[in-house]
Amino acid sequence: MSSNGHSGQVQQDPATAGREDGSPGLGDGLPGGSSRGDGLPGDGSRGDGRLGDPPRGPVDSSRIPRYAGPATFARLPRLDEVGTADVAVVGVPFDSGVSYRPGARFGGNAIREASRLLRPYNPAQDASPFALAQVADAGDIAANPFHIGEAVDTVEAAADELLGTGARLMTLGGDHTIALPLLRSVAKKHGPVALLHFDAHLDTWDTYFGAAYTHGTPFRRAVEEGILDTEALSHVGTRGPLYGKSDLDDDARMGFGIVTSADVMRRGVDEIVDQLRQRVGDRPLYISVDIDVLDPAHAPGTGTPEAGGLTSRELLEIIRGLASCHLVSADVVEVAPAYDHAEITSVAASHTAYELTTIMSRQTAEARTAAESAAPTAAGAPNGAAK
């Protein structure tokens, strides 16, 4: 047995895991009993950022129990263990922007705990996301809980740094306030982006108690700042009472389309997916998922629940249907585990993040393959010259 250096937890030495006689097994000498992420046992891949190395995948759950060891997302390696990542999973434990029940600051770690049950092959998308690209847990962005403005700036700066490495972000909130700095950062790289916003609420209000930066205002601020492509915006799953009809009028003026939860029920997932794909087109897309888009039966652990929401099956199927869209980053927010039961909400959130991560991993691998195919090679050119 060897200590893994995290909170005094103890984990079996991967070099001898699974062998009664203590002889070396697969993944010899690698931290965490890594696998490539293709559903096979640990194969010895290092995935430490060196050219040509295959991605380092999650801890092999057939050799080390899922409930043992540190709870990184999907039991993936930490970013500092692999050096660079194609998709960085990062937490933002911040909930000072909430208007009702607090507790989303604990959401990221609750999602990580629930993600212990995720496996490396995603049959719904016929993909092994952790083998296609290097996915790593980048830890948390520590933001000031007593100063929303400073916290927003901190999240933006940290996102800038991660995106600057070439990674796409899968962010685990935290409350929805954090979507604004994340969108700012993504827009610096891609220009104004398309947005699909899964939520029971519009989140395009102007202020709360005179505060311009809250979990109910991020997308109005984003439109005002010009960081969203107003030809390609849509809410999905909205429902429930509003302050007045003017809320909808204001929202429409900003360019948002609305797919209500009742629309999904009446028209079906496939029709809704087709509508969203047409609206987004080939633009760079950011997806923001407030877990309260789900009905409280599927996500009780959230701050502002509304009856009549999507099922977890509907949400996952819609996201899978968007796999052809150019997804540049995403977030899952507003998981408040204090109100959860049996990890229902955290499990739904972890699977949502898994589907989004799979899309980004596939697109990263496809882009890399296309670039390698298009790149001229001296070996294939006459007289050693590049074509």
Buried (B, 14 or more C-beta within 10 A) or exposed (E): EEEBEEEEEEBBBBBBBBEEEEEEBBBEEBBBBBBBBBBBBBBEBBBBBEEEBBBBBBBBBEBBEBEBBBBBBBBBBBBEBBBBBBBBBBBBBBBBBBBEBBBBBBBBBBBBBBBBBBBBBBEBBEBBBBBBBBBBBBBBBBBBEEEBEEBBBBBBEBBBEBBEEEBBBBBBBBBBBBBBBBBBBBBBBBEBBBBBBBBBBBBBBEEBEEBEBBBBBBBBBBBEEEBBBBEBBBBBBBBBEEEEEEBBEBBEEBBBBBBBBEBBBEEEBEEBBEBBBEBBEEBBBBBBBBBBBBBBEBBBBBBBBBEBBBBBEBBBBBBBBBBEBBBBBBBBBBBBBEBBEEBBBBBBBBBBBBBBBBBBBBBBBEEEEEEEEEEEEEEEEEEEEEE
